[in-house]
Amino acid sequence: MTNSYFKSAWRNLRRNKTFSVLNIAGLAVGIACASLIFLWVEYNVTYDHSIPDLNNIYLIENNQTYGKDMYTFRATPFRVKDALLQQFPGVENASRYSDAGATIALGDKHLSQSGAYVDSAFFKMFGLPLVEGNTNNILNDISQIAISQKLATAYFGNKDAIGKTLLVDNKPYKVSAVYKDFPQNIQFAGKDFFLPFQVNYNENKNWDSWGNNSCGTWVQLNPKANYASVNAQLEKLIKQNDPGNTNVLWLYPLKRLNLYGVFVNGKEDASLGTIQNVKMFSFIALIILIIACINFMNLSTARSEKRAKEIGMRKVLGSTRRDLVGRLLSESLIVAYVAVILAVIVVACVLPLFSSLIGIHLQLNVLAPSHILFLIITGGICGIVAGSYPALYLSSFNPVRALKNQITKNAGNAGIVRKILVVLQFTISVIIIIAVIVVYKQIQFTKNRDLGFKKDNVLYVSVTPNLMKGYPSLKQNILSTNDVSDVSLGSHSPMKMYNNGGGASWEGKSATEDVLVTYVSADADYLKTFGIKLKDGTAFSENPSLDSTNVIINESFAKLMGKAGHVGGKIWWGDDQQQAVTIKAITKDFVYNEMNEMHPAPLLFQNNPSGCNYIFMKLKPTQDLQGTLSRLQKVFRKADASQPFDYHFVDKDFEQKFRQQQFVGSLATIFGALAVFISCLGLLGLSAFMAEQRTKEIGVRKVLGASVKSIVMLLSKDFLKLVLLSCIIAFPLAFWFMHHWLQSYAYRTGISWYIFAVAAVLAMLIAFVTVSSQALRAARTNPVKSLKTE
């Protein structure tokens, strides 16, 4: 029986080559799109799943209240780790964590690397696989370093790395372990070295208090521990040790961090985070498959007359309706699985390009159980859903009528169903077109906003002790290249101003409400380098000692301070007004950190070059950027030959802020275009079928003097009416969906009327071009050929 089904399916495919190609191509493109989305969803859903004890590892979150708002940070006091191990019976392991960037050297090789400071229990907690070394002996000494397999190969080739010495920022460390390179979908991807946390602690002992949050803390609970009990005890920890401190610590599961780790007012907001995009693109995959299945239904029912005699003959020879439904569904499944095979080939070809676009290295492994299961289920569902209506429709034919080609009664109902499906298909397509336009408009709206500072042509490098010692002469040498207009020192770029805290007071401030203020150390030229304008007051002096008690604040901070927020106003911390600083100037508001915020948070600048981490340089406009960078590299190597010239551009950091939005926009555009393409395949097939059905009518019209234009319009207008109806249905739905989507952005664009007009014109134009191509072909046919059988 199975062999018979295959033969029957193959004969039908060969007999109707054009429609078979359209059917298989539509399904294949739909399944390929769904497969690409599945790979991305799988990447995110399985994030961190390579960690053996994933279910028992938690990150400590820190809820801090400022005014009426509660913020959640991943920073904790140094002391939390020891308290957990000593006072919490359910805690099995704990490790502090702090990101680190360093120059690692061996001989003449100097490379900038990304790593972190961790405690010795870190490797046990996360079960990180080792290539060399022993888990029990990693980072037990402050002179040790653990490096990735990639780093070990870069410095030592194929030789053993254990016991060898590397210079980390000119300090010697012995390699105690080599760990396997992290997969991309894990928290610590890209970390090529780990140093003992004690090194970080020794350099920052002055931060060791319950009121100072300086590092992250990971916790591994005993599998038998009561999470709620440990969490309840943790929430009281800071208050027990610092009664005046209102910060609250709590455990957040690592297994939820990637998908759900966004917090609003101190609690997880499950509607935000990566899960939002996972749901959205999963829905898009489903929609694309539905569109592809609609194509299959439409084309199959449209070709029903071609199989009417076959169905009638089978019924006469004893086939029951159940047998026919089984046969037709089997044929549909065969077509679906042919499409699956073709889709796998398509995915294999486009996956490298797709991975490059989204910045994630995805892999298709057709032998992986999850991938096999996905393809089997997808092919099966598509085959059954797409073939169900054609199977029921064809099997319902009366055998006598079918053998006499008298199936017009049923054909009318099928025509109505086809029209409904076309309307549904293009309603979805119009919604997608509108969504893509709104997403693009939102991205451009944010990217092109007036930031209040100049980000273009500003590059920065990390400060080293040698660079700071000779900074005055270094600055002069940089300017002497004639490639740079301004040079300055700063602790943060406007894209990454994350040093903040509370405790600030001023005249008239409520004693019960704290304010979260961002702090930036800078020199006299920082504002000039970034083109940040002053609203009032004067800039910092070239001599920092003259500004030891002066600060510059932003406009938002000044407004928050009310009457005290003016040049000459005083700000102090705690109750000691004798240590107050004076507001020397107020900057105009500029956007920092969050590009979608309506108003920047309170910000305070201090004239403190010694507290700066970066040298910022404003480049002059040039056509020879590589020449400029080469000359600057020579200047920096002369100042500190032990460090590579590792530079970054501020505008690239700005682009990175939009990576998530651009990712959503790119994927929406790609899959939206493919969904419209699949719809056009179905429309192409239907228009070709309608033109074929009306061949003789067209011949008669041409003989009677009808023009090609009138015939094209005659064949196109019915389809255009359906597309117009689709637009009318789609507009309110699209407005509701996109209005809801825009609410997640504080700084957002509007949904203008012209978006709907553009979408309607595009949909009508796409439909007209698709249909008219077949209509034009039919209209140009010689009427003699059309009528010669009469």
N, C-alpha and C positions, 0 to 999 in steps of 0.2 A: 504493500500500500504506500509506504514511504517513497519507494522508487517511482511509483505512479505520480505522486504529488510533485516530485522533483521534475519529472518529465513534463508534466502539465505546466508547471511554473516556467520552465525553460522555454517551452513552445510559445507561451504568452509573452514572455520577455522578447523573444526574437520576432514575433509577429508584430509587435508594437514598439519598435526600437526607440522612437522619439519619446513616447510617453514613459517607456521603461527607464530611459536615461534620466528624464526629469524626476520621476519617482525616486529612483535610487540616489540621484544627486542631491535632491532635497533632503531625504532622510540622512544621507551620509554627512552633509554639511551640518544638519541639526545635531546629529549624534557627536560629530567632531567638536562642535561648540560646547555641548554638554560635557564631553570628556575633558576638555581643557579646563572648564570651570570645576569639574570634579577633582582634577589634580591640584588646583589651587585650594579648594575647600579641604581636601585631604591634608595638604601641607599645614594649614592652620588648625584643623581639628586635632591633628596628631602632634602639634607643637609641644615640645618637652617630653613626649612620650618615650624617648630613648633613655630617660632617667629612671633607673630601676625602682626606686622607692617613691615615685611621684606622688602617690596618694597620702604620704605622711610628711611631706615637706611644705613649709609655709614661709611666706615673706611677712615680716612685721610691718604693718602700716601705722601711720601716726596721724591721728586726727587733731587738728589745731584750730581753735576758734579765734577769729578776729572780727570784732563787731558782731554783725548778725550772720556772718558767713562762716562755714566750717570747711576747711581745706584738708585734703588727705595727701600726705607726703610719705615717701619711702625712706626717709632719713630717721635715724634713731640715735640716742646717746651711745658713746663707746661702752658704757657700763652695763648696758642691757644684756649683752652676751653672758658675762660672768654671773649676773643675777639669775638668768634663766637656768644655767647649769647647777647653781648652788641651791636655789629656792623652789624650783619647779620639778617635781618628781616625774612628770610625764614627758619631760624634754630629754631626748636621747643624745642629740648633738646640736650645736649652734655654731654659726660662723658669721663674723662681721665681713662686710664686703664694700670695697670702694674702687671705682674705676681708676685706671692709671694709664698714662701715656708716657713712654720713655724711649730714649735712644739706646739701643743695645749694640755693643761694639765687640768685635773680635779682630785684632790686628788692624788692618786698614778698612775693614768692612764696618760701616756705621749705618744702621737702619732704624727708622722710626717705627715703633710697634705699639700695639694696643694690648693692655692687660688689666690686671686688677690686684689689689691687696686682699688676701683672704687668710683666715685662720687655718691651722693644720687639719681640722676636722672637715674642711670643705670637700676634699676629695672622697672621703668616706661617705659623707652625706649624699653626694650626687652620683656616687658609683662611677666616676669617670675612668674609663679604661686606659691602662698604661701600656706603653710600648717598652719603656725601661723604668726601673725603679720599683719601690715597694710602698704601698699605700700608707703603711705604718710609719714610714720615715720621711714623709714629704713635708717640707717647710717647718720642721721641728726646730730649726735654727735660723736666726735672722740673717745669716750669710748665704741662705739657700734660695734657689729659684727653680720653678717648674716651667718647662717650655713645651710648646706644641711640637708635633712630629714635623710639621712644615718648617718651623723655626730651626729645629735640630738639623734638618737636611740642609737648610740655607747656610748654616754656620759650620757644620761638621761633616757634611756629606753623608756617606754611609758608615762613618766611624761611630763608636759608642760616645754618647754625650755625658753620661753620668760621671761626676767628679771634675768635669772640665769647668773652666772659669770664663764667665762673660762679664763685660763691663756694662752696668746699667746706670746711665747718666754718670759715667766715670767712676762708679763704685763697683768693686768686685763681688760677684755672687757665684757660688758653685751650683751646678746643675744637679738636683737631687731626683728629678723625675722627668720623663718625656711622656706626654699623654697624646692619645690619638686626636687628630684634628676634629673639632666639633662639627656636627652636621649643621646645616644652615637654620633648621627649625628647632633651635634650642636657645635658651636665655643667653648663653655665653658664647654664641657664635662670634668668631672674629677675635676672640681673646687668645693671644699667642704666648702669654706668659702670666705666671702668678707669683707674687712676692709675699713673704710673711706679713700679716697685718701689723705685727709689732713694729715693723719699720715705719709704717704710716703713723702709728701711735706715738712712737718716739719723737717724730718730727712735729707732732701736733698735740703734745701733752696739755697745753693750755686750753684745749677744747674739751677736756675731760670733766664734764659736769652733767648733771641731770637736765639742765636747761639748754644744753648745746646738742643739736642733732647733726652729726657729722658723718654717718655711715649707714649703709643698709645692714640688716640682720636677717639671716636665714635660719630657720628652725626645723629640726627633724624630730617629730614626736614619736614616742613608742607606739607601735600599732595598737596596743591595748589602752593607750591613754584616752581620756575623755576630752575631746576637743573643746567642748563648751566650758568645762571646768577650768582647763588651762587658760582659755581666752578670758574668762571672768576674773581669774587671778591676775592676768597680764594687764587688764584694763586699770587695775588699781596700783600698778607698780610705780609709776612716776609720782603719783600723788603721795604715796607712802614715803618716798625718799625726798620729795621736794613739794611740801604741802601747798605752796603758792602756785604751783605749775598746773595748768588745766589741760595739758596735752594728754591724750588717751591712746595707748598702744593696743593693737589687736592683730590677730592672726588672719592672713588671707591665703587660701589654698593656691599652691603653685599651679595645679592642674586647671584653674580657672583664669589665671593671670593673663594669658595672651588673648583669650576670647572675650573676657568680661571685665578686665581690670581697669575700668573707668568709674570714678567715684563722684557722687554729687551729695553735698551736705553730709559727708562722712559715711555714706553707704554706697555699696555697689549699685550702679544703674545698669541693669541687664539689657536695656534697650540701646545702649551705646557700645562703644568698643568695636573690635574686629568682628564680633558676632553679627553686628548690623550688616556689614558687607557680605558676610558668609550667607546670611539669610537672603539678602537682596540678589546676589548672583546665583544662588541656588534656585530662586524663583525665576530669574531670567533664563536659566538653563531649562527649567520646566516649560516656560512660555515658548522658547525656541523649538523644543520637541513637539509641543502642541501644534505650532504653526506647520512644522514638517509633516505631522500626522494629518492635519487638515488638507494639505496638498495631496497626500496619498488618497484620502477619502474622495476628494473632488475629482481627481483624475480617474480613479477607478470607477466611480459611478458614471462619470461622463462617457466612459468607453463601454458602458454596459451593453449597448446595442450590438457591439462587435462580438459579445459572448452570449447573446440571447439564444441563438440556435444551439450552441454547445450545451447550455444549461437545460434547455428544453429537451434535447436528445438524451441527456443523462437522466432526466426525470422519467422520460418514456421507458428507458431501459431499466428502471427500478430504483434509482438513487432517491433516497429520502432527503427531506430538507436538512435533517441533521447531518447526513453524509456530505451534502453540498457545502454546508457551513464549515464543517471540519476541513474539507478540501480547500475551500477558498481562504480560510484562516491560515492553513498550512502554507499556501502559496504566499500569503502576506508575510508570514514569519520568515520564509525563505528569502524573500526580497529584503526584509529588515536586516537579516543577518549578513546578506551580501553588502548592504549599506554599512553595517558594523565593521566588516573587514576593510571596506574602502575608507571608513572614518579613521580606523587605526593607522592606516597608511598616511592619511592627511595629517593626523596629529603628530606622527613621527617626523613628518617633513617640516611642519610649522612650529614645533615645540621649541627649538632653539631660539627662534625669532620672538616667540611669545615670552619665553623666559627672560630674554634680554629686555623686552619692553617693560615687564613688571618688576625687574630687578631681583627675581627669585629663580634659583636653578631647580626647575621641576623635572621629574624623571617619569617616563612611561615604562612600566615593567609589566608587559602583558602576561607574564607568568606569575605575578604576585596575586594571591588569592583575592584580595580586595579589588584589584583591577579586573580580573576575570569575572568576578561576581557582578561588578558594575556593568560590564559589557553584555553579559548574559541577560541580566535583568532589564537593561535599557533596550536591547534588541527585542526581547520578549514583549515588553510593554508596548513599544512602538508598533510591533507587528500586530498585536491583538487590538490595540486602540485604533490604529490606522485601518486595519482590515475588517473590523467588526461591522461597521455600517455597510460597506460594499458587500460583505458576505451575506448579511441579512437581506439586503436589497435584492441582490442577484438571485438568491435562493428562493425568493418569493414569487418569481415569475411563473405565470401559468404556462405549462408546457405547450399547449395548443397555440396560444397567442405568441409564445416565444418562437415556435417553429414557423409561424406565419409573419414574423416581424411586426406583430401587433402589440407593442408594449407601451404605447403612448400614454395609457392611463397611469401607469406607475411612473413613467418618465417625468410627468408633470410634478409629482411629489418630489422626485429626486432633484428636479431643477430648483424647487423652492429650498430644499436642504442645501444645495450647492451655493445658492445666493446667501443664505444665512451664514454658511461657513466662510465665504469670501468676505462678508461684512465683519465677521468676528476676527478674521485674519488681519484685515487692514485696520480695524479698530486698534488692535494690539500694536500694529506697525506705526500708526499715527501717534499713539501714546509714547512709544519708544523714541520717535523722532523728536517730539516735544521734550521728553526727558533729556535727551542728548543735548539739545539746544540750551536748556536751562542749566544743566551741569556745566557746560562750556562757559556760559555767561557768568555763572557764579565764580568759576575759577579766574576768569579774566577780570571780573569786578574786584576781586581781592588782590590779585597780582598787580593791578594797575592803580591801586589806591595810593594816595599821598601818604607815605610812611612818616614823613617829618624828618627824615634823614636820608643821606645819599649812600646807597649801598654799592653802586657800580664802581668798578676799578679800585676797590679797597681790598688789599690782601693783608694777611697777618701771619706772624710766625711766633712760636712759643719763646718765652724769655728763658735764658739760662744764666747761671751766676756769672759766667765770663762775659756774656753780652751786657748784663747790668753794670758790671764794673766799668766797662768802657763805653757806656751808652752815649754820653755827650759826643765823643769822637765818632762813634758808629752812626749816630743821627746825622752828623755833618757829612760823613762819607756817603750816606744814602742820598742825601739831598744833592751832593756833588755829582751824582750820576746824571742829573738833569732829567731823570725819568720819573721822579717822585715830587709831588707838590707839597705834601704834608706828611709828617711822621709823628706818632704819638704812642704813649703807653696806656694800657687799660687792662683791668682785671677781667672784663667780659666784652664780647661782641654783642651788639644789640639783638642778635638772634639767639643769644644764650646767656641771658642775665638771670641766673637762678640762685644768687646769694641773697636770701631774705630772712627777715626775722621781725619780732614784735618788740614791745617795750617802749616805743617812742612816745613822748609826751610834749605838750605845748600848752600855752595859755588858753584856757577855755575848753580843753579836751575832757571828755567824760572819763572818770577814773575807772569805770566798770567795763569799758569797751576798748579792746586792743586793736591795733592796726598793723597789717602785714606790709612791711616796707622792703623794697629791693635796694640793695647797697652795691655801688660800683666804685672801685678805686680807679683814678685816672690822673693824667697830668694836665698841664695847661693847654695842650693842643688837641686833646681828645675830641672836644665838641667841634672844633674847626675841621678836623680830619673827616668827620662824618657829616658835616654841614648841619649840625643841630643848632637851631637858632634860639637866642635868648629873648624872652618876653620882657624881662626886666632885670636890672642889675648888670654886673660886669663879670667877665670870665675869670678863671683862676689865674693866680700869679705864676710866673716862671719859677719863683722860689717857693717850694712847698711849705717851708716854715712860716711864711706869711699867712698861710691859709690853714694853719693847724687847728683853728677853731671855727673855720668857715665851711659851709657846704652849699651845694647847688641842688635844688629840687625841681621836679617837673611840675607842670601846670596842674595835673590831677592831684598831686600831694598838696599844693597850695590851696586848691579849692576845698579839699577835705579839712584843712586846718582852719578854714573860715577866716576870721579877722586876723588871726596870728600868721596866716600864710602870705607874708609880704617880705620884700627885701628888708633885712634888719630884724626879722622875726627870730624867735629863739626855739630851739628843739633840744630836749634832754631825754635821758633814759633813766628809768627808775624814779627815785625821789630826789636825786641830787641835782638841783637846778644850778648849782655852782659850776657844774661841768657842762653847761649848755653850749651848743654851737650856734653860730649865727648864719642865717640864710643870706648868702652873698648874691645869689642870682636865681632866677626862675626860668627854666627852659620852656619853650613851647612844647606841647605834648607831641611825642613821637611814638610810633608803634614799636614794641619790643616783645620778644618771645612768641606771643600768640598773634598771628597775623589776622585772625578773624574776630578779635576783640574790638568792641566799639570804642572803649576808652582804656588807655593804659593804666596799670596799677601804680600806686605811689612809688616814686623813685628818688634816690638820694645819691649824689656824687660827692666823693671826698678827694681832695688833692693829695694823693698818696701814691707816688710812683713806686715806692718800695713794695707795695702790696699788689702790683700789677703782674699779670701772667703773660701778656702778649704785646708785641710791637705791631702797630697798625700803620700801613703806608697807603696813601692816596696816590695812585698812578696817574700820570698825565696821559691824555688820549694819545694812542700810538697805533701804528699799523704793524709794528714789529714787537709783539708781546714777548716772543721767545728771546729776542735780543735783550729786552728789559730784564726779564727774569735771569738771564745768564749774567748780566752785569751785577744784579743784586746778589746773586749767589756768590760771586767773587768777593763782594764786600763782606758778606756774613761769614764766609769761610776764613777770611783774613782775621775777623774778630774772634771766631771760635771754630777752629778746624775740627774739633771733636764732635761737632753736631752737624747732621745733614740739613740742607736748606729745605725744610719741610713746610711749605707755605699752603695757605688756604684762602679762598676768595669769599668775601662776605655775601656776594650775590649768589654764590653756589649754595651757601648755607640757607639763604632765603628760598632757593628752589627746593632744597631738601624739605623745608617746611610744608611745601605743597605736594610732596611725593604721594601722600595718601589721597589727596583730592585729585591729583593728576592721574593716579592709578585708577580711581573710580571713573574719572572722565574718559580715559583711554579705553578701558574695558567696556564701558557703556557704549562708546562710539563703535568699537569693533563688533561687539555682539549685536548691537542695534542694527548696524549696517548689514550684518549677515542675516538677521531676522527678516529685514526688508527684502534682501536678496532671495531668501527662501520663498517669501510670499510672491515675489515676481516670477519665480520658477513655476509656481502653481498657476498664476494668472496667465503666463505664457502658454502653458499646456491647455488651459481652458479656452483661451482665445483661439488657439490653433484648432481645437476640437469644434468650436462654434463656427469658425470659418469653413471647416470641412463640411459640417452639417448643412451650411447654407450655400454650398458651391453652385448649385443650379440656380438658386434665387439670384446670386450675384451675377451669373451669366445672363439671365433674363434681363436684369436691370441694366447691364452694360449694353445689351442689344437695343434696349429701349432708350439709350442715350445717357445713362447715369455716368457721372464723372468719377474718377478715382477718389477724389476728395470726399464726395458725398457718400461713397461706399465705405470709406475708412471711418467717417463720422457715424455712419449707421451701425457698423459693427462695434464701435468703441463706446457709444453713448450709454449702453446698458451697464457696462462695467464701470464707467465713470460715475454713474448714478449711485452704484453700490459703494464706491470709494467715498463719494460725498456724504452718504448716509453714515459711513464709518467715522468720518471726521466729526459729524454732529454728535455721535455717541461718545467719541474719544475725548473731545475737548473738556467737558466737566470732570471726567475721570482723571485726565492728565493734570488738570489744575489742582485737584484734591491731592493727588499723590505728590506732586512737586512742591506744593505749598507746605505739606507736612514735612518733606525732606529738607526744605530750606530753614525750617524752624531750629535745626541743630546748629545753625550758624548765627552768631550775634551780629556780625557784619555781613549782611546778605543783600543780594539783588532782588528786584521784583520780577513778577511774571507779567510781562507786557502783552498787549493784545496782538502785536505784530508777530509774536512767536507762534501763535495759533494760525495766523495768516500764512506765515512761511511754511509751517508744517502742512497745511492744507494744499498749498501750491506744490510743494515737493511731492506729496502723496499723489495728487492728481497727475502731476507731470510724469512721475515714475510709472504710474498705472497706464497713462496714455501712451508713453513710449513703448512699454511692454506689449500692450494690446495692439497698438497701431502697426507694430512691426509685422504681426501676423495678418492684420487686416489689409495692410498695404500689399503684402504678398498675394493675398486672395484677390484683391481688387485688380491687380495687374495680370492675373491669369487670363489667357485668351478665352473669350466666351465660347468659341467653337469647341474647345476641349471640354468646357464645363457642360455643354449641352449635347455633345455628340452621341451620348448613350440614349437620348430620347428618340 
